[in-house]
Amino acid sequence: MSAGKTRLERWEARLKKVFDEIDTELELRYGHRARRHPNRPPHGATANREHDGLFDLGAAFTVGIGSQYGPGYVVQARIATLTAIPPAIQQELEDMVARRLREKLPAAFPGHTLHVDRDGPIYKIHGDLSLGTL
């Protein structure tokens, strides 16, 4: 990672790397189960996993107003297809992403206690979001 990046940029780059790893796992395991949106290139065809393949995973920071957990990152997990996705399948995807995040975040952010929990209808990464030494 570039020494010219801010701590926040380095934090979010680490988080994106975790999401990219999960995206690749999902593509390999489930990428054949639905037709990807015709405007999306195949998995791995772009420099950003958010822009290719069947799955679009990521997180967006929220200050946490109205949240039981306060500030954190809202987990976004989308299946990029024109096919109607049953709510149960979407829920299964979100649950799987949350489980993998719980497994991967400790290695990506050693010394930080991070949690992945439901916050109303969405999953949220919360806990020690301090930038510390990254």
Secondary structure, DSSP 8 states (H G I E B T S, - for coil): --TTS-HHHHHHHHHHHHHHHHHHHHHHHHTTSS---TTS--TTSSS-GGGSSSEEEEEEEE--TT-SS-SEEEEEEEE--SS---HHHHHHHHHHHHHHHHHHHHHHSTT--EEEEEETTEEEEEE-------
